[in-house]
């Protein structure tokens, strides 16, 4: 079971609890994920198209997630980003 993810020197380290203790592996497939909630169907497709074309975005998919604890799940965009350094630039696009 994964218990922690660390980002060290451009490597993603995945810490897991095993029967014999704790193990650490470099995870080459890890991509940071941000979730984007939008209001209105038109804005949803515009946001999806803009994010899909961003060079730091690996993939954009529609998923059902809770935007906060007290809300029911709703459709949001799941945006997988190339690495942690790119999260801020993608987030700036989202905020615009």
Secondary structure, 3 states (H helix, E strand, C coil): CEEEEEEECCEEEEEEEECCEEEEEECCCCCEEEEECCCCHHHHHHHHHHHHCCCCEEEEEEEEECCCCCCCCEEEEEEEECCHHHHHHHHHHHHC
